[in-house]
């Protein structure tokens, strides 16, 4: 992490956990808003972009610090591009850095 006054300024890794929540006011005939398999599939697509990479070289983290907060925002926006439609939208992303430390990112409804 650039300009951080501590150990995290040095190259280090994480085993992140990503939690994506969606919301919908519409359910299909089965009572499902979106199949969890679809959320998992699209989240994995975004994970692939960052997994085993030096994040400081991957846009947008070549300009933004790859903080847990910025990574949560990135997942919120990128998974949203893949699954948001008129009935379903990503409403929250939680990034777990450790089993006891997480950040949550969400945006207000428009």
C-alpha positions as a printed Julia matrix, in Angstrom:
110×3 Matrix{Float64}:
   0.0     0.0     0.0
   1.56    3.25   -1.13
   2.39    5.89    1.49
   1.12    3.77    4.4
   3.15    4.38    7.59
   3.6     0.75    8.6
   4.28   -2.84    7.58
   1.49   -2.87    5.0
   3.54   -0.54    2.83
   5.71   -3.55    1.94
   4.68   -6.26   -0.51
   2.35   -8.7     1.24
  -0.54  -10.99    0.42
  -4.04  -11.74    1.66
  -6.55  -14.55    1.51
  -9.6   -12.35    1.06
 -13.16  -13.53    1.4
 -15.72  -11.7    -0.7
 -19.39  -11.57    0.28
 -21.84  -10.13   -2.27
 -25.42   -9.33   -1.27
 -28.19   -8.54   -3.72
 -31.64   -7.11   -3.36
 -34.8    -7.43   -5.38
 -38.47   -6.62   -5.07
 -39.34   -9.26   -7.68
 -39.28  -13.04   -7.32
 -39.77  -15.6   -10.08
 -42.27  -18.48  -10.0
 -39.87  -20.48   -7.81
 -39.55  -17.61   -5.33
 -36.01  -16.74   -6.45
 -34.7   -13.27   -7.26
 -31.4   -14.54   -8.71
 -29.8   -17.96   -8.53
 -26.9   -18.01   -6.07
 -24.92  -19.89   -8.72
 -25.11  -16.8   -10.93
 -23.86  -14.53   -8.14
 -21.01  -16.95   -7.44
 -20.12  -17.26  -11.14
 -19.98  -13.51  -11.72
 -18.09  -12.88   -8.48
 -15.51  -15.49   -9.52
 -15.07  -13.65  -12.83
 -14.07  -10.53  -10.93
 -11.87  -12.51   -8.52
  -9.94  -13.94  -11.5
  -8.87  -10.43  -12.5
  -7.12   -9.88   -9.16
  -6.1   -13.34   -7.96
  -2.33  -13.92   -7.76
  -1.64  -10.46   -9.17
   0.43   -7.55   -7.93
  -2.54   -5.25   -7.35
  -0.51   -2.05   -7.64
  -0.14   -2.85  -11.36
  -3.82   -3.68  -12.06
  -6.27   -0.84  -12.88
  -7.74    0.88  -10.94
  -5.2    -0.02   -8.23
  -2.34    1.28  -10.32
  -3.69    4.69   -9.23
  -5.74    3.85   -6.1
  -4.33    2.15   -3.04
  -5.53   -1.47   -2.92
  -7.12   -1.04    0.51
  -9.86   -3.38    1.62
 -12.26   -0.45    1.23
 -11.23    0.25   -2.37
 -11.33   -3.46   -3.2
 -14.86   -3.71   -1.76
 -15.94   -0.75   -3.91
 -14.32   -2.37   -6.96
 -16.25   -5.62   -6.4
 -19.48   -3.71   -5.79
 -19.14   -1.9    -9.11
 -17.71   -4.73  -11.21
 -20.06   -7.49  -10.02
 -22.88   -4.97  -10.38
 -22.02   -4.48  -14.05
 -22.36   -8.24  -14.53
 -25.61   -8.92  -12.65
 -27.58   -5.72  -12.09
 -30.79   -5.48  -14.1
 -34.22   -3.94  -13.68
 -35.14   -6.51  -11.0
 -31.9    -7.3    -9.13
 -28.97   -5.21   -7.95
 -25.88   -5.63   -5.82
 -26.68   -3.83   -2.58
 -23.58   -4.56   -0.5
 -20.12   -6.11   -0.67
 -18.16   -7.23    2.36
 -14.45   -7.94    2.05
 -12.98  -10.06    4.84
  -9.24   -9.52    5.24
  -9.11  -11.91    8.2
 -11.83  -13.92    9.97
 -12.28  -10.97   12.35
 -11.6    -7.93   10.15
 -13.87   -6.8     7.34
 -15.11   -3.75    5.49
 -18.51   -3.18    3.91
 -19.2    -1.07    0.84
 -22.62   -0.02   -0.45
 -24.13    2.88   -2.32
 -27.52    4.52   -1.85
 -30.3     3.54   -4.2
 -30.94    5.99   -7.0
